[in-house]
Amino acid sequence: MAKLSAFADEVTENFLEQVKYLAGEHVGYIEPRFINKRNIMDLTKDDLNEAKKMIEDHGLKVSAIGSPIGKVKLDEPFEPHLDKFKHAVDLALLFETPFIRMFSYYAPEGQNIDDYRDLVMERMVAKVEVLSDVNVTMVHENEANIYGHTAEQCVDIVKTIDSPKLRLVYDPANFVWGEKILDNVESCWPVMKPYVVHIHIKDWKLGTEDVGSIPGEGDGQIKELLAELAALNYDGCLTMEPHLQTGGQFGGSTGPELFSRAIAAVRELAAEVGLTCD
């Protein structure tokens, strides 16, 4: 059975209202990213403990830490960023989630990220080493302008690092927006499928710059993806990230009314293709 989750900071900035909203929508998981306008990576210990209590009090679990790890340029110092990753590991342990969402870096200004493969791999190895003794996996999301902007390069990272501590997030809309791919389920999904353990549900119309579509109404082939997941008896999370009002490099907004429509659309599409979705 697939499990619904959400970047609920797209609903409201207030974290208590985020968890109340998800509980009211019978969404059992949350992917915390911004909590009361601050990134989860920047909260104090007291703030983190308070957020954890809110999640537990409303019967929710955490699908992944929605970290921005890897969304920095490769000419920035690595050690401070590695320290941030270690903090993300601590957060995963605190919130009792197996996953940290992350990315594969931007090139220095004016350079091509595809030319920096070796440096990307070195940094991935360093992060995997941090995970050696903990029950936490980093899951890489495909996104425009990072090394893993194509399906093939996402898989290149996983196969090169060759560790169970590194797996993939599949985001169909990022292929539409970033790579202008209209057949991602036919061309990208088969390449990435063996390594995917986490799904983001975001749809997009080709040519639209900063706002997503209700799932199933864009060019992201959401229904086709859900059918693929049904065939696999997928039992991981489907994390809602619809970006129906605005979308950007580090997040987006949707609002409660549109978010509810997006959730309802996913549940309807899942039922049509035989994917049990709770």
N, C-alpha and C positions, 0 to 999 in steps of 0.2 A: 504494500500500500504506500503510495507516494504521500508525502506530508507537506502541507502548505506552510511556508514561512514568508517573511516580509522584511524589507527595509522600511520599517514603519516611520522613520524620520521623514519619509515622503508624505505621510499623512498629517503630521503635526510636529512641531519642534519640541513640545513638552513630552518628556519621556513617560510620565505617568499616564498621560492621555494616549500615548502610543500603545502601551500594553493593555489599557482598558479597551481601546478600539479593537485590537486583535482578538482579545478574549470575546468581545461582543460579536465579532465576525466568525467565531469558532475556528480561528487560525491558531494552531498549537505551537508555532515556533516563531521566533524573532531573530533577525540578523542585525545585531546592534552596530551602528556606524556613527551617527550623531546623536548624542544624548544631551538634551537641553542646550542645543546649538554648539556643543563641543564634540570633537571627535573622541571616540572611546579611548583612543591611545593617549589622550591628554588629561584624563580625569584623575582626581585624587583617589587615594585608597577609600576614603569615606564615601565619595561619590559612587565609586564602583560597587561597594558593598550595598549602598542604598538601591542602586539600579538592579543588582542581583535580587534583592529582596522583593522589589516591585515585580520582577519577572516571575519569581516563584509564587508570590501571593496571588497572581492572576493565572496560575496553572500553565504557564508557558515554559518552553525550553529554548535553548539557543542553538540555532542551526550552524552558525559559523561566526567567527569574529570578522566583521566587515572592515578589515584593516586597509589602509592605503599603502602597505608595504610594497616596494617595487615601483611606486609612482614617483621616482626621482631620476634625475639625469645621471648618467654614468660617470660624469666628471666631478660629481659631488663626493665628499669623503665617505667612504664605506663604513668605517668603524661606528660612527654615530648611528648610521642606519641599521647596522647589525644589532646594535644595542636596542633599537626600537623593535626589531624583530623579536629579540629575547623577551622584551616586555609583552609583545603580542602573545608569545607562548604562555607567559604568566597569566594573561587575560583568558586564554583558552582554558587553562586549568581552573581558574577561578570560576568561570561561567560553565564549566563542565561540558564543553563542546569539543568534538574531535577535529574541527577544521579551523584554519586561518585562511581567509581569502587574501590573495596577493597577486602581484603583477611582475613583469619582467623588464622593467626599466625603459627610460627614454634615452635617446642618443644625446651627446653634447649638442649645443646649439648649432644648427646648420649642417649636422652630420646625418648619415643614414644608419638607422639602428641595425639594419641587416649586416653592417660591417663590424659589429661589436659582439658577435656570437661568443667568442672565447671568454670575454669579460663577463657576459651574462652568466655563462655556465660556472665560472669561478665563484660568483656570488651565490648562485643556487647551491653549489656544493657546501659553501660555508653555512648556509641556513639549514641544510639537511643535517649537518653535523650537530647543530644546536638541538635538533629534534631526536637525536639518537636514543635518549633514555626516557622519553616522555611519550604518552599515548596521544599524540597530536600530529596531524597531517596538514601540510600547506597545500592549498588548492589554487591553481593558477587560472585566472580568468583571461580569456581572449579579449583583446581590446585594441583599438586603433593606436598606432604610433609606438607601441612598445615592441619588444622583440617578438613576443607571442601574438602578433597581429593576424597571422594566418593559422589555419588548422595545422598545416604541415610544421610550422615553427613551434606551435604549442607541443606537438608530439615530439619534435626534435629535443625540446627541453627535457621532457619526461624520459625519453629513451636514453639520452646522453647521461643524465643524472642517475638513472637506473636505481631508484629507491622507492619503496612503498610509502615513504614519507612525502612524496610529491605526486599529486594527481591533478586532474583538470576540472575546472568549472566550464560549463557550456552556456554561452550567452548568444542566442541567435540574432538579436537585434544589433549587437556590435559588429557582426559580419555584414549586415545590411548597411549600417551607417558608415563603418570604417572602410570596408573592402568592396562595397557596392555589389554584394552577392545576393542574388534573388533565389537561389536554389540551395541554401545552406544545408538543408536536411539531406539532400542528395550528394552534395559535393564536400561538405565539411564534417557533418556528423559521422559518416563511416570512418573517416580518418581518426577522429578523436574518441569515438565511442568506447574502445577498450580501456581508456584511461579516465573516463568521466565518472565522477562520484557525486557531483553537485550541479544543479541546474538553476539558472536565473531566468525568470519569465519576464521578458521585455520585448515588445513588438515595435516595429518601426516601418514607416513608409520611405521608400527610396527617394532621396532628394529633399527630405525634411531635415532641417539642421538641428533643432534643439527641443523637439517635443515628440514623445512616442505615440503609439496607437493603442487602443483597447486590444488586448490579446485576441488574435484571430482576425483583426481588421487591417493589419499592416502586411509587410512583405517578409516577415520573419518566419513564416511557416510554423506557427505555434501548434496548430492542430496536428500537422504532420509529425512534429517533434514529440508531441504527447502520444501519438500512435506508436512511434518507435519505442518510447519508454514503456508503454503498455505491453508491447511484445517482449520486452526484457523483464517484465514484472518488477520494474524499478521501485525501490522502497526508500529512496533518499528524499531529500527536500527539493521542493520547487519554490524558490525564493522570488517573491513578487518585487519587481523594481520597475514599475511601468513608466515613470517619467512623463506623465500625461499633462503636466503644466509647464515644466521646464526640465531640462537635463543638462548636465555639465561634466567636467572632468572628475569631480569628486563627489557628485551626488545629483539629486534632482528633487522635484516636488510634484505632488499629484493631488493632494487634498482628499478628505474623507469620502466625498460623494463619488468622485471618479475612481478612487481606489476600490471602493465597494463594487463598482461596475466591473472593474478589472478582475477582482476575485470571482465574481459571479460568472464572468465570461470563461475563466479558466476552469471552473468547476463544470460548466456546461460542456465545454470542449472535451474535457477529460472523460465525462460520462459518455459522450458520443463515440469515443474511440476505445472505451472499455478500460480506462485507467482509473482504478480506485484511488480517490484523492480525498484525504481527510485534513 
